[in-house]
Amino acid sequence: MSKDTRSVTVGIDGSRASLDAADWAAREAERRHLALRLLHAGDEPPAPARPPDGEPTRTILDRAAVQLSYAHPALDIIARRTDTPAVPALLAAAAESETVVLSSRGFSGYSGFVGFLAGSVALAVAAGAERPVVLVREGELPEDERMPVDENTSPAQAPYLPVALGLDLARPADDLIGYAFDAAAVRRAPLHVVPAWTPPPLLRDYVTGVRPPGDAAGQEDDMWRSLGAILQPWRHKYPETEVVERVLYGHAGHHLLKASTRAGLLVIGRRTSVGSGLGRAAHSVIHHSTCPVAVIPHD
């Protein structure tokens, strides 16, 4: 594969889940005017006997490419198989793509991904890829990323659901914020920014029983000012994108999961420093989100 990042790569193992991820990847490639690369890693499963009518037996990649070409006739689709095991093959592909797309439920069964527990390939790639990784739940349909419509309106004409961005105000990253704004812009969707924080514990004077005023309120005001300053240049760069800001109390993972129920895409970050990997909130989101999750590596 040439080092051309103008593509979206999707991991294919023949399962229904990976085909759902491939269809999402095809739609994303179309939105971004990119090529779609299908990658099957590991050993090819045994081919079934040749049908009586003499039609050639199709491989996993052949079947996926044919299905996707019918559904997306204008899309440039490139299929590739490698004997390299799944995780290193997908990590290498990530370095040569704008985005890698996988099923969030992992790969298992008869394909080259045999031996991995459900979700382990997806988690390993999301934790180690050099570029964004999008994890798509099994059963994801095109209409799931759009607003509900009445029976007289085609789902394909419905507006997109919001893109939700999980933002750590203490460590804002341009790669993360830029991906979220761009994802919202190509969909003409609103961007919901979801920073969460845990207020300080209630401080109490055990003599008078009075809590010193202003501690939590002052921190919240600081967070609103910080959020406004962080987003201001991005609002200027993407003036047509509606931005909804919220500062929420509590654990980030909880609020991100709530946001996923009202979003078409959830965007979260992953620090690339040695030993960072996926944090607890990211693990929770990946396992339980009701919409696709984009994991964006950043410093």
N, C-alpha and C positions, 0 to 999 in steps of 0.2 A: 504494500500500500504506500503510495507516495505521501510525502509530508505536506498534505494539502488540508488545511483546517476548514476549508469551505464545505463542510459536510456534517451531517448528523449520522452517527453510527449507532446501530441497535444490535444487541446480542440476541441471537435466534437459537433456540434449542428444539423447536418443533412443538412445544407445549402451547396450549391455548393462551396461557398467561403471556408468553413471549410474543405471540402473534398480536395480542392486544397492545403490548408495548410497541411493537413494530408499526401498528396502524397509527398510534399516537405520534411516533417518530416521523412517520410520513407526513402527517398533518403539520408538524413543527417544521420539517424541511420545506414544505410548500410555503408556509407563512414567512420563512426567512430566505426563500429563494436559494436553497442549498441542495446539494445532492444528498441522496440517502444511501448509506452503505450498510448492507446486511452482513453480519459476521457470525459464523458458526465455528466454535472452537472445540478441539478434542476429537475423539474418534467418531467417525460416521457410523450410525447404527446399521445393523444388517439390512440390506435392501430386500423388500418383499419380492415374491416371485413375479415374473412378468405376466401382466394380465392377458387373458385369452384373446382379447381383440387386437393384441399386438402393439398397443400404445406403450411408449417407453415409461419406465418407472421413474418417478421424479424424486429427487433428493429433498431434504428439509429446505435447503436454500431455494431450490427450483420452485417448490410449492409456494413458499413465502413471497418470492419475487413475482410469480404469476398473479397471485391474489392481490398484491399491492399495486401491480401495474394496471390491473383492471379498475381498482378503486381510485387510483391516482395516475391517470394516463399521461399527464404532462411532466411527471416527476422523473428525474434522472436517478435510476436505481442501479447500484453496483453491488454484486454479491461476491463474498469471499469466504473460503473455508480454510482453516489452519489446524494443524495437529497440535499446536501449542495448547496447554491446559487453559481453562477458562479465565482465571483471574489474571495471569500475566498477559494473555492475549488481549483482554479487554483494557487493561491498563496501558498497553502499548497503543491500542487503537485510540484511546482517549487523548494521547499526546498528539495524535494526527487528525483530530476532529474538533469541531467547535463544541459538540455536546455528545455524550454517550447516553443512550437510553436503555434501561433494563426493566424487567418486571420486578417489582418490590418484593414479590413473594419468593424470589430466588428461582433457581433452576434445578430440577430434579427429574428422575425418570430414566428414559432410555438413551439420552443424548450424551454428548461429550462432557456434560456437567455432572455426570454420575459421581456419587460419593460426597457431594456437598449437601449439608443440611439446608432445609428451606430457608432462603434469604441470605445464606452465608456469602455467596458470590456477589450479590448486590451490595451487601454491607462492606465487603472487602474492597470492591471497586470504588464505592462512594467514599471510603475512608482513605484511599490512596491515589485516586486519579489526579492528574495535573490540570484537568479542565472540568467544566460542569458535568454532573451526572444527574439525570432525571430518572426517578424511580416511579413506575406506573403500576397501579394496582390491577390485579386480574379483573376482567369484566368492564374495564373502562371503555366507554362509548363516546363517539363524537359529541352527542348531545349533552353529555355530562359536564362538559366545559363551557356550556352556554346557559343563558337564562331560560327558565321554563317558558313555553309558548302555548297558545291555544291551538285547537285542532285545525284551524284554518291557516296556520303559519308554519312554514317549513323550519325544522330545528336549525338547519344550516344558515338561515337568515336571522336567527336570534343573536342578540349581543352576547359577547363573552362575559362570563363571570369574572369577578375581580381577581387580580393577582395579589397574593398576600406575601409580605416581606417580614421575616423575623429579623429584627435589628438589635444588636447589642450596642447601646449608645457609648459604652466605654471603649469599644473597639470597632468603630465603623470602618468599613472597607469599601473602596471604590469598586472593586471587581463585583462584590456582592450587590451593592446598590445599583450599579450600572446594569447588571443582568436583569434585576427586577424591573427597572424602568423600561428597558428594552423589551422585555417580555410583555409588559403591559401595552407598550406602544404598538408592537406588531399585531396585537389583538384588538387595539382600540378599546382597551378595558381600563377600568379604574385600578389604581394601586392602593392597597390598604397596608399601611406601615404599622407593624405590631411590635413595639418595644415593651418589654415587661420588666418590672423591678419589684423587689421586696422592700417595703418601707422599713425603717429602723424599728427595733422593739420599743414598745411603750416605755418611756422613761418616767419614773415616778419618785418623788421625794417621799421617802417612807416616814418622815416626820410630819409633813403637812398633808401628804396624800395628793398633792397637786402635780400633774405632769407638766414639765417645762414646755411652753407652747412653741410652735413654729418649726419643729425639727422635720417632720415628714412633709409638711406643706412647703417648706423651703426647698427640700430636695426635689419635690415634684415640680416646682416652678423652674428649678435648674434644668430638669430633664426636658421640659417643654422648650425652654430656650435652646438647649443643646440640639434637640431634634429639629427645630426650625432652622438652625444654622447649618446642620448637616445636609438637610434636604434642599436648601435654597438654591445652590448651583444646579442641582438636578432638575428642579422645577423650571429653571431658566432654560436648560438644555432640552427638556421635553415639555414645552408649554401646553401642548394639547392633551397631556395625560392628567386626568383628575387624580389627585392625591388625597387620601383620607388618613389623617394622623390620629393615633390613639396612644395614650400612655396608661398602661394597665398595671394593677397591683397583682403580685403573686408570681408563681413559677412560670417561666417562659414556655415550657413544654405544654402546660395545660392550656394557655391562651392560644398557642399556635394550633393545637388540635381543634379548638373551637373555631378558629379562623378557617381551618381547612374545610369545615362543613359548609362554608359560604363562599368558597373560592374555587377557581378553575385550576390554579397552580399555586403551590406554596413554595417560597424561595427561602432557603436557610443557608448559613455559612458554615465553613469548616476551616479552622486554622491549619496552616501547613507546617507549623513549627514541629520539630522532632518530638514524637510522642504524643501529639495532640489527638489525632484520630477523630472519631465521632464522639461527641459528648453525650451525656445522659439524655438531654432534651432532644438531640438529633435522633438517637436510637428510638425514643418514644414516638417521635413524629413519623419516622420511616415505617415503623411497625403498625401504626394506628391511624395515620392520616386517611381521610376519605377522598383526597384528590391527589394528583401527581405531586411529587416533591422534587424540587431541584436543589441539589447540594453543590454549593459554589466554593471551591478552594480559594483561600486568600491568606496573605501574610498576617 
